[in-house]
Amino acid sequence: MALAPLSVASPSLPLCKAQDISKEIHPKIPLRGDIQILKLTSPNAGLSRREILNITGVGLLSAGTTTAQPVRAEPEAPIESASNQLSYSRFLEYLNEGMVKKVDLFENGLVAIAEIYNPVLNKIQRVKVQLPGLQPELVRKLKEKEIDFAAHPVEPNYGLMFLDFLTNLAFPLLFLGSLLLRSSINTPGGPNLPFGLGRSKAKFQMEPNTGITFDDMAGVDEAKQDFKEIVDFLKTPEKYTAIGAKIPKGVLLVGPPGTGKTLLAKAIAGEAGVPFFSLSGSEFIEMFVGVGASRVRDLFNKAKANSPCLVFIDEIDAVGRQRGTGIGGGNDEREQTLNQLLTEMDGFSGDSGVIVLAATNRPEILDSALLRPGRFDHQVSVALPDVRGREEILRVHSSNKKLDKDVSLSVVAMRTSGFSGADLANLMNEAAILAGRRGKDKITVKEIDDSIDRIVAGLEGTKMTDGKSKTLVAYHEIGHAVCATLTPGHDPVQKVTLIPRGQARGLTWFLPGEDPSLVSKQQIFARIVGGLGGRAAEEVIFGESEITTGAAGDLQQITQIARQMVTRYGMSEIGPWTLIDPAVQNSDVVFRMLARNSMSEKLAEDIDRSVKQIIEKAYEIAKNHIRNNRDAIDQLVEILLEKETLSGDEFRSILSEYTDIGQNRQNLKALPELAAA
């Protein structure tokens, strides 16, 4: 872009002294004596303001102020001596036209003070240019034009830097100081840890409103009876102290997950109506040594101030693990926390009126000093509910749900053997969700059956297409059902289905006749026979070369059952021995791996041989069932392929057309192989 020749001077723009036009510009701005400026307000001006700026290349700082000081300045002069501002693009134009005489770079190449020749004024003016950075192209152009340029480094102002450092540091120091002061004032007893680390994180309720009472609990009648005595003690302590009874220090709830231990603690708090503290055992532990012990002291100080009260510690095994093992998470911080807990529960303080409730599903790993009387005086077992307990739990969780008249909670309780209270609550919720999804206004037997299948076996998969694979799965499942039905001691078949669930291509469900709290040798052996029925059907009907991997899960289960018969229940020719150390069996995996095997090689060989004999006898019985009932199996498979699901009654009705089920079971019971098993 070519510039307008700066040598053209218009007579309509006369030059004048600054004093002549100072009043026209601004009456209060003093101007220097010899500085010549342009009077932009001249009525004779033939050029516009923009054209004048383009010609001179000088912009005014503000309307009515001077433009430049034409006195030549040295590069060392301060930047403030250049009052003219020039854009970077105009600066490049002047540079290309050769009007730039000298350039001084300041502030790490971000600001330039340039000496530019102004032909209108016939003087060299100093202008200030804001650069986008020290660019290699700019340096190259300056070298090509042989322009004198220099870079001036910024001299550090150490006084200002030190002042900035103090300013930046003052606020954090004041903030930390206030936190430390507040912590030292508000933390009673123990080390004054910053940020409130030493304070207990327990949730406190002066008047517990848990919404749970003993009426809401079902299936745990024995535990409820024990806790009613504690609640009565808290409400009327004089009735017990009059005869010399002391308030118990602690109650330990032991049981599998989901059996209602935490729910029982809420019920006790709701019934007693005394101050209630609740927290988890893991909330004591922190990465800083001494924090856990400080939190224990703080918790019991608050509890004693509100006595009589209840303190509930859920999952106490997180802090109460056995000391001195060095395995499975032992560390100084956890052991110090446990030592402080032991001291607070039964130390020199005596009777403090604080009852500690604790829950765990791993009592075998707790420290023996924690379990002794005087700390945990009562140990309440909260086991899985039996049939009657499951039915009561189902009634509690179905009280707010609409059930079809055909739904029998007693039958559902029989089908849900091994379910905990949490499992049963989830079962009824899943059934309600399925009923709503299917557009029904009531929960029917179909929704409950599907919910049980979903919880036990997994989600329903895509149905199989007709073919060899589906036929093989049908024979496999019918083999399970036939061998189980014809073997004395086995539970009756509930249904057989070809609908995949989880990783299973087909499923055979059984309905327990009685609660399996006590299982006989005959019943265990019958389960092994039923479990091998699928593999036996594949081998007898399709041949040994056509057996598949579908029986892998069955073989794993029956092998485990047979080994337990030999090593745990003493149901083999070896004798009534328990060949597994209960302490090792109930310990963590690390302890079981490191435990020394105390049995001899001869005994290990006898165990393996006994397990093999049990499985081989059961497999021969299963194959005999398949051979002797081939016609019934073919008919059942044909119907199953058509309907994909057979109920237990339909299955037994078809099977009874080909064989006498009762007589067959009676004849099999007299076999010497079954008697030997």
C-alpha positions in Angstrom: 0.0 0.0 0.0 1.6 3.3 -1.1 1.5 6.3 1.2 0.5 9.8 0.1 3.6 12.0 -0.4 4.4 13.6 2.8 6.1 16.6 1.0 2.8 18.1 0.0 1.9 21.0 2.3 -1.5 22.6 2.0 -1.6 26.4 2.6 -5.0 25.8 4.2 -3.2 24.1 7.1 -0.9 26.8 8.5 1.6 26.1 11.1 1.4 28.1 14.2 2.8 28.3 17.7 1.2 26.2 20.4 0.3 29.3 22.3 -1.8 30.6 19.4 -4.3 27.8 19.5 -4.1 26.6 23.1 -7.4 28.2 23.8 -9.1 26.6 20.8 -7.8 23.1 21.9 -8.4 23.2 25.6 -8.0 26.2 27.9 -6.6 24.1 30.7 -4.0 22.0 28.9 -0.5 23.7 28.9 1.5 23.2 25.8 5.2 23.4 25.4 6.6 26.6 23.8 8.2 25.5 20.5 6.0 22.5 19.7 4.2 22.9 16.4 0.9 21.1 15.9 -1.8 21.0 13.3 -4.9 23.0 14.0 -7.5 20.4 13.0 -10.4 22.8 13.4 -9.3 25.2 10.8 -12.3 26.2 8.6 -10.0 26.4 5.5 -8.9 22.8 5.8 -9.3 21.0 2.5 -8.6 17.5 3.9 -10.6 15.5 6.3 -9.3 14.4 9.7 -8.7 10.8 8.6 -6.6 12.1 5.5 -4.6 14.3 7.7 -3.8 11.4 10.0 -2.9 9.2 7.0 -0.5 11.9 5.8 1.2 12.6 9.1 0.9 9.1 10.5 0.3 10.6 13.9 -2.8 10.0 16.0 -4.0 12.2 18.8 -4.3 10.8 22.2 -7.6 12.7 22.7 -9.5 15.4 21.1 -7.8 18.8 21.4 -4.4 17.5 22.7 -1.0 17.7 21.2 0.3 15.0 18.9 4.0 14.7 19.3 7.2 16.2 20.5 9.5 16.6 17.5 12.6 16.8 19.6 14.9 13.9 18.8 15.2 11.6 21.8 17.9 9.1 22.7 16.9 5.3 22.8 17.6 5.3 26.4 14.9 7.8 27.1 11.9 6.4 29.0 8.9 5.1 27.1 6.7 7.8 28.5 8.5 10.4 26.5 6.8 9.2 23.4 3.3 10.5 23.6 2.2 9.4 20.1 0.5 6.1 19.5 0.9 4.4 16.1 -0.8 1.2 15.0 1.2 -1.8 14.1 -0.1 -1.9 10.5 0.8 1.8 9.9 4.2 1.1 11.4 4.8 -1.6 8.9 3.8 0.7 6.1 6.3 3.4 7.2 8.9 0.7 7.5 8.3 -0.5 3.9 8.5 3.2 2.7 11.9 3.7 4.5 10.7 6.4 6.8 11.7 4.5 10.0 15.1 5.6 11.2 15.5 3.8 14.5 13.6 1.3 16.7 14.1 0.6 20.4 12.3 -2.5 21.7 11.1 -2.6 25.4 9.1 -5.0 27.6 10.4 -8.2 26.0 9.6 -7.1 22.4 6.0 -6.1 23.2 6.5 -2.3 22.9 8.6 -0.4 20.3 9.7 3.3 20.4 10.4 4.2 16.7 11.9 7.4 15.2 9.9 8.2 12.1 10.6 11.0 9.7 7.6 13.3 9.1 8.1 15.3 5.9 5.2 17.6 6.7 6.9 18.8 9.8 10.3 18.2 8.4 11.2 16.6 11.7 11.8 13.2 13.2 9.1 12.1 15.6 9.1 9.4 18.2 6.1 7.2 18.3 5.0 4.3 20.5 3.9 1.0 18.8 2.2 -1.9 20.5 3.7 -5.0 19.0 2.0 -8.5 18.9 5.4 -9.9 20.0 8.9 -10.0 18.7 8.4 -11.7 15.4 11.2 -13.0 13.2 9.7 -11.3 10.1 9.9 -7.9 11.8 13.6 -8.4 12.7 14.3 -9.6 9.1 12.7 -6.4 7.7 14.7 -4.2 10.0 17.9 -5.9 8.9 17.0 -5.5 5.2 16.3 -1.8 5.6 19.5 -1.4 7.6 17.6 0.2 10.4 19.3 0.6 13.8 17.3 -1.3 16.3 18.1 -2.5 19.9 16.3 -4.5 22.6 16.3 -3.1 26.1 15.7 -5.7 28.9 13.4 -5.0 31.7 15.4 -4.1 34.8 13.9 -6.0 37.8 12.5 -4.0 40.6 13.4 -6.1 43.6 11.5 -4.0 46.1 8.3 -4.3 44.1 8.8 -8.0 43.6 9.3 -8.5 47.4 6.2 -6.5 48.1 4.2 -8.6 45.6 5.5 -11.7 47.3 4.4 -10.6 50.7 1.0 -9.6 49.4 0.4 -13.0 47.7 1.5 -14.8 50.9 -0.4 -12.8 53.4 -3.9 -14.2 52.6 -3.0 -17.9 52.8 -1.1 -17.3 56.1 -4.1 -15.5 57.6 -6.4 -18.3 56.4 -4.3 -21.1 57.8 -3.8 -19.2 61.0 -7.5 -18.8 61.5 -8.2 -22.5 60.8 -5.5 -23.5 63.4 -6.9 -21.1 66.0 -10.5 -22.3 65.4 -9.4 -25.9 65.6 -7.5 -25.4 68.9 -10.5 -23.6 70.4 -13.3 -26.0 69.3 -11.6 -29.4 69.7 -11.9 -30.6 73.3 -9.3 -33.1 74.5 -6.8 -34.9 72.5 -4.4 -33.4 69.9 -5.6 -30.2 68.3 -5.5 -31.4 64.7 -6.1 -28.8 61.9 -9.2 -28.7 59.7 -11.2 -30.6 62.3 -9.5 -33.9 61.4 -9.7 -35.1 65.0 -13.5 -34.6 65.3 -15.9 -37.5 65.0 -18.0 -37.8 61.8 -20.8 -39.6 63.6 -24.4 -38.5 62.7 -26.1 -37.4 65.8 -29.9 -37.3 66.6 -31.0 -36.0 69.9 -34.5 -37.5 69.4 -34.1 -40.3 66.9 -36.6 -40.3 64.1 -35.5 -43.3 62.1 -39.1 -44.2 61.1 -38.3 -47.9 61.9 -39.7 -49.8 64.9 -39.8 -53.5 65.9 -43.2 -53.8 64.2 -41.5 -53.1 60.9 -39.0 -56.0 61.4 -39.9 -59.5 60.4 -38.0 -62.8 60.3 -35.6 -61.9 63.2 -37.7 -62.8 66.2 -34.8 -64.0 68.3 -32.8 -60.8 67.8 -35.9 -58.7 68.4 -36.4 -60.4 71.8 -32.8 -59.6 72.9 -33.1 -56.0 71.8 -36.4 -55.5 73.6 -34.6 -56.2 76.8 -32.0 -53.5 76.0 -34.7 -51.0 75.1 -36.6 -51.7 78.3 -33.3 -51.2 80.2 -32.8 -47.8 78.6 -36.4 -46.7 79.4 -36.7 -48.0 82.9 -33.1 -48.6 84.2 -34.2 -48.5 87.9 -36.1 -51.8 87.5 -32.8 -53.5 86.7 -30.4 -51.6 88.9 -32.5 -52.3 91.9 -31.4 -55.9 91.8 -27.8 -55.1 90.9 -27.9 -55.4 87.1 -25.5 -53.3 85.1 -26.2 -51.7 81.7 -24.5 -53.7 78.9 -21.6 -52.1 77.3 -22.1 -53.3 73.8 -24.1 -55.6 71.5 -22.5 -57.1 68.4 -24.8 -58.0 65.4 -23.4 -60.8 63.4 -24.9 -62.2 60.1 -24.6 -62.4 56.3 -25.1 -59.2 54.3 -28.7 -58.1 53.8 -30.2 -59.8 56.8 -31.2 -56.5 58.5 -28.4 -55.7 61.0 -28.5 -52.0 60.2 -32.3 -52.0 60.2 -32.3 -53.5 63.7 -30.1 -50.7 64.9 -32.5 -48.2 63.5 -35.4 -50.0 65.2 -33.7 -49.9 68.5 -33.0 -46.2 68.2 -36.6 -45.6 67.2 -38.0 -47.7 70.2 -35.6 -46.4 72.9 -36.0 -42.7 72.1 -32.5 -41.8 73.5 -29.8 -39.8 71.8 -28.4 -41.8 68.8 -24.9 -41.7 67.2 -24.4 -43.6 63.9 -21.2 -44.0 61.8 -19.2 -46.5 59.8 -16.0 -48.1 61.0 -14.1 -46.8 58.1 -14.8 -43.2 59.1 -12.3 -43.5 62.0 -9.4 -44.2 59.7 -7.4 -41.5 57.9 -4.0 -41.2 56.3 -2.7 -39.2 59.3 -1.5 -41.2 62.3 -3.5 -40.4 65.5 -6.6 -39.1 63.7 -8.6 -42.3 64.3 -7.8 -42.4 68.0 -8.7 -38.7 68.3 -12.1 -39.3 66.6 -12.8 -42.2 69.0 -12.2 -39.9 72.0 -14.3 -37.1 70.5 -17.1 -39.5 69.8 -17.3 -40.9 73.3 -16.9 -37.5 74.9 -20.0 -36.4 73.0 -21.8 -39.6 73.9 -21.0 -39.4 77.6 -22.3 -35.8 77.6 -25.6 -37.1 76.3 -25.8 -40.4 78.2 -27.7 -42.6 78.3 -27.4 -43.0 74.6 -26.7 -45.4 71.7 -23.7 -45.5 69.5 -24.0 -47.6 66.3 -20.8 -48.6 64.4 -21.6 -50.3 61.1 -18.9 -52.6 59.6 -16.8 -52.5 62.7 -14.4 -55.0 61.1 -12.8 -52.0 59.2 -11.3 -50.9 62.5 -11.6 -53.9 64.8 -9.5 -56.4 62.8 -7.2 -58.6 64.8 -3.9 -56.8 65.8 -0.4 -57.9 65.1 -1.0 -60.1 62.1 0.8 -57.9 59.6 -1.4 -59.3 56.9 -4.7 -58.1 55.4 -4.3 -54.4 56.1 -2.6 -54.2 59.5 -1.1 -50.8 60.2 -0.2 -48.6 63.2 -3.0 -46.1 62.6 -5.7 -48.8 62.6 -4.3 -50.5 65.7 -4.0 -47.2 67.6 -7.7 -46.5 66.8 -8.7 -50.0 68.0 -6.7 -49.6 71.2 -8.5 -46.3 71.9 -11.8 -48.0 71.2 -11.0 -50.8 73.6 -10.1 -48.2 76.3 -13.2 -46.2 75.8 -15.5 -49.2 76.0 -14.1 -50.7 79.2 -11.3 -48.5 80.7 -10.9 -46.8 84.0 -13.9 -44.5 83.3 -16.3 -47.1 84.5 -20.1 -47.1 83.7 -20.6 -44.2 81.3 -24.2 -45.0 80.2 -23.2 -45.5 76.6 -24.3 -48.6 74.8 -22.3 -49.5 71.6 -24.1 -51.4 68.8 -21.9 -52.8 66.2 -22.5 -54.8 63.0 -20.3 -57.1 61.0 -20.5 -60.0 58.6 -17.0 -61.2 59.4 -16.8 -61.9 63.2 -13.9 -64.3 62.7 -11.4 -61.6 61.9 -12.3 -59.3 64.9 -9.8 -58.9 67.7 -10.5 -61.2 70.7 -10.1 -58.3 73.1 -13.0 -56.6 71.4 -15.3 -59.6 71.6 -14.9 -60.3 75.3 -17.6 -59.6 77.9 -17.4 -56.2 79.3 -17.0 -54.7 75.9 -19.5 -56.6 73.8 -21.6 -58.4 76.4 -24.1 -59.7 73.8 -23.4 -61.3 70.4 -26.7 -61.5 68.5 -26.8 -63.7 65.4 -28.9 -62.4 62.6 -29.1 -65.3 60.2 -30.9 -65.9 56.9 -34.6 -66.2 57.5 -36.4 -69.6 57.3 -39.6 -70.3 55.4 -41.8 -68.7 58.0 -39.5 -65.7 58.3 -39.3 -65.2 54.6 -43.1 -65.3 54.4 -43.3 -62.6 57.1 -40.8 -60.4 55.4 -42.7 -60.8 52.1 -45.8 -59.6 53.9 -44.0 -56.5 55.2 -42.6 -55.6 51.8 -45.9 -56.3 49.9 -48.1 -54.4 52.3 -48.0 -51.3 50.0 -48.3 -53.3 46.7 -51.3 -54.6 44.9 -51.1 -58.4 44.5 -53.3 -60.7 42.4 -55.5 -63.1 44.3 -53.6 -66.0 42.8 -50.3 -64.9 44.4 -49.4 -67.1 47.4 -46.6 -65.6 49.5 -46.1 -69.0 51.2 -45.2 -70.5 47.8 -42.9 -67.6 47.0 -41.2 -68.1 50.4 -40.6 -71.8 49.5 -39.1 -70.8 46.1 -36.7 -68.2 47.7 -34.6 -70.5 49.8 -31.4 -68.7 50.8 -32.8 -65.2 50.1 -32.0 -62.5 52.7 -34.4 -59.8 53.8 -32.8 -57.4 51.3 -33.2 -59.9 48.5 -36.9 -60.4 49.3 -37.4 -56.6 49.3 -35.7 -56.4 45.9 -37.8 -59.3 44.6 -41.1 -57.5 45.4 -39.8 -54.2 43.9 -38.7 -56.0 40.7 -42.1 -57.6 40.4 -43.8 -54.3 40.8 -41.6 -52.8 38.1 -42.3 -55.6 35.7 -46.1 -55.3 36.3 -46.0 -51.6 35.6 -43.9 -52.1 32.5 -46.4 -54.7 31.2 -49.3 -52.3 31.8 -50.9 -54.3 34.6 -52.6 -52.9 37.6 -51.7 -55.8 39.9 -48.7 -58.1 40.5 -49.4 -61.6 39.2 -47.6 -64.9 39.7 -45.9 -64.4 36.3 -44.1 -61.2 37.4 -42.9 -62.8 40.7 -41.6 -65.9 38.8 -39.8 -63.7 36.3 -38.3 -61.6 39.1 -37.0 -64.7 40.9 -35.5 -65.9 37.7 -33.9 -62.5 37.0 -32.4 -62.2 40.5 -31.0 -65.8 40.5 -30.0 -66.4 36.9 -29.8 -62.9 35.3 -31.6 -61.0 32.6 -33.6 -62.9 29.9 -31.6 -63.4 26.7 -32.6 -63.7 23.1 -34.6 -66.9 22.3 -32.8 -69.6 20.4 -33.8 -70.5 16.9 -34.8 -74.0 16.0 -31.9 -76.3 15.2 -29.4 -78.8 16.6 -28.2 -76.5 19.3 -31.7 -75.9 20.6 -32.5 -79.6 20.5 -29.4 -80.5 22.4 -30.2 -77.9 25.1 -33.7 -79.3 25.4 -32.4 -82.9 26.0 -29.8 -81.5 28.5 -32.5 -79.7 30.6 -35.0 -82.6 30.4 -32.1 -84.9 31.5 -31.7 -82.8 34.6 -35.4 -82.9 35.4 -35.9 -86.7 34.8 -32.8 -87.7 36.8 -33.8 -85.4 39.7 -37.5 -86.6 39.7 -36.6 -90.3 39.6 -34.0 -90.1 42.4 -35.3 -90.3 45.9 -34.5 -87.3 48.2 -34.4 -84.7 45.4 -36.6 -81.6 45.4 -39.5 -81.5 43.0 -39.2 -79.8 39.6 -40.7 -76.3 39.5 -40.3 -75.6 35.8 -38.1 -76.4 32.8 -37.4 -73.6 30.3 -35.3 -73.0 27.1 -35.3 -69.2 27.6 -31.7 -68.2 28.1 -30.8 -66.2 31.2 -27.4 -64.8 32.0 -24.8 -67.3 30.6 -27.2 -70.3 30.8 -28.8 -71.5 27.5 -31.6 -73.2 29.4 -32.6 -73.7 33.1 -34.3 -76.3 35.3 -35.8 -75.0 38.5 -36.6 -77.0 41.6 -39.0 -76.2 44.5 -37.6 -77.1 47.9 -40.1 -79.2 49.9 -38.7 -78.2 53.3 -36.3 -75.5 54.6 -32.8 -76.8 53.8 -31.3 -76.0 57.2 -30.6 -79.8 57.7 -29.7 -81.8 54.6 -29.3 -85.6 54.7 -26.7 -87.7 52.8 -29.5 -89.0 50.5 -30.6 -85.5 49.6 -27.0 -84.4 48.8 -26.3 -87.5 46.7 -29.6 -86.9 44.8 -28.5 -83.4 44.0 -25.3 -84.8 42.5 -27.4 -87.2 40.4 -29.7 -84.5 39.2 -26.7 -82.2 38.4 -25.2 -84.9 36.2 -28.4 -85.6 34.3 -27.7 -83.1 31.6 -24.2 -84.6 30.8 -25.7 -88.1 30.9 -28.4 -87.2 28.4 -25.9 -85.7 26.0 -23.7 -88.9 26.1 -26.5 -91.5 25.9 -28.6 -89.8 23.2 -26.0 -88.1 21.0 -22.9 -90.2 21.8 -19.7 -89.6 23.7 -18.2 -87.7 20.8 -21.0 -85.2 20.8 -20.9 -84.0 24.4 -20.6 -80.3 24.7 -19.2 -77.7 27.2 -22.7 -76.9 28.4 -22.2 -79.1 31.5 -19.1 -77.1 32.7 -21.0 -75.3 35.4 -22.9 -78.5 36.5 -19.6 -80.4 36.9 -18.1 -77.6 39.0 -21.0 -77.6 41.4 -21.3 -81.3 41.8 -17.5 -81.7 42.4 -17.7 -79.0 45.1 -20.7 -80.8 46.7 -18.9 -84.2 46.6 -15.7 -82.8 48.1 -17.7 -81.2 51.0 -19.4 -84.6 51.6 -15.9 -86.1 52.2 -13.9 -83.3 53.9 -16.6 -81.3 55.8 -19.6 -83.5 56.5 -17.8 -86.9 56.9 -20.1 -88.7 54.5 -17.6 -91.1 52.9 -15.6 -94.2 53.5 -12.8 -92.2 55.0 -15.0 -91.7 58.1 -16.6 -88.9 60.2 -13.7 -86.5 60.0 -13.5 -82.8 59.4 -10.5 -82.5 57.2 -10.5 -78.7 56.8 -9.5 -76.4 59.6 -12.5 -74.2 60.4 -10.2 -71.3 61.4 -8.5 -71.4 58.0 -11.7 -72.0 56.1 -13.5 -68.9 57.6 -10.5 -66.6 57.3 -9.5 -64.3 54.5 -8.2 -65.6 51.2 -4.7 -64.5 52.2 -4.7 -66.7 55.4 -6.0 -69.7 53.5 -3.2 -69.3 50.9 -0.5 -69.0 53.5 -1.9 -71.7 55.9 0.2 -74.8 56.1 -1.4 -77.9 54.8 -1.3 -80.4 57.7 -2.7 -83.5 55.9 -0.5 -86.2 54.6 -0.2 -87.2 50.9 -1.9 -90.5 51.7 -4.9 -88.7 53.2 -5.1 -86.3 50.2 -5.1 -89.3 47.8 -7.9 -91.0 49.8 -10.0 -87.8 49.6 -9.6 -87.5 45.9 -10.5 -91.2 45.5 -13.6 -90.9 47.6 -14.8 -87.8 45.7 -14.3 -89.6 42.4 -16.2 -92.7 43.6 -19.2 -90.6 44.7 -19.4 -88.8 41.3 -18.9 -92.0 39.3 -21.7 -93.8 41.1 -24.0 -90.8 40.6 -23.1 -90.6 36.9 -24.0 -94.3 36.4 -27.4 -93.8 38.0 -28.1 -90.8 35.9 -27.2 -92.7 32.7 -29.5 -95.5 33.7 -32.3 -93.0 34.1 -31.8 -91.7 30.6 -31.6 -95.2 29.1 -34.7 -96.6 30.9 -36.9 -93.6 30.1 -35.9 -92.7 26.5 -39.5 -92.6 25.2 -40.6 -90.2 27.9 -37.6 -88.0 27.3 -38.3 -87.8 23.6 -41.9 -86.8 24.2 -40.9 -84.2 26.8 -38.3 -82.7 24.5 -40.8 -82.4 21.7 -43.3 -80.6 23.8 -40.6 -78.4 25.4 -39.3 -77.4 21.9 -42.8 -76.3 21.0 -43.8 -74.5 24.3 -40.2 -73.5 25.4 -41.4 -73.7 29.1 -42.9 -76.6 31.0 -44.3 -76.2 34.5 -43.5 -78.8 37.1 -47.0 -80.2 37.1 -47.0 -80.5 33.2 -43.6 -82.2 33.4 -44.7 -84.8 36.0 -48.0 -85.4 34.2 -46.3 -86.4 31.0 -43.5 -88.4 32.7 -46.1 -90.4 34.7 -47.7 -91.6 31.4 -44.5 -93.6 30.7 -43.3 -94.6 34.1 -44.4 -94.9 37.7 -42.5 -92.1 39.4 -43.1 -93.3 43.0 -42.3 -96.9 42.3 -39.2 -96.0 40.3 -37.9 -93.9 43.2 -38.6 -96.7 45.6 -36.8 -99.3 43.5 -33.8 -97.0 43.1 -33.7 -96.4 46.8 -33.0 -100.1 47.3 -30.0 -100.2 44.9 -26.7 -101.1 46.6 -24.9 -98.2 44.8 -27.2 -95.6 46.3 -27.0 -97.2 49.7 -23.2 -97.2 49.5 -23.2 -93.5 48.6 
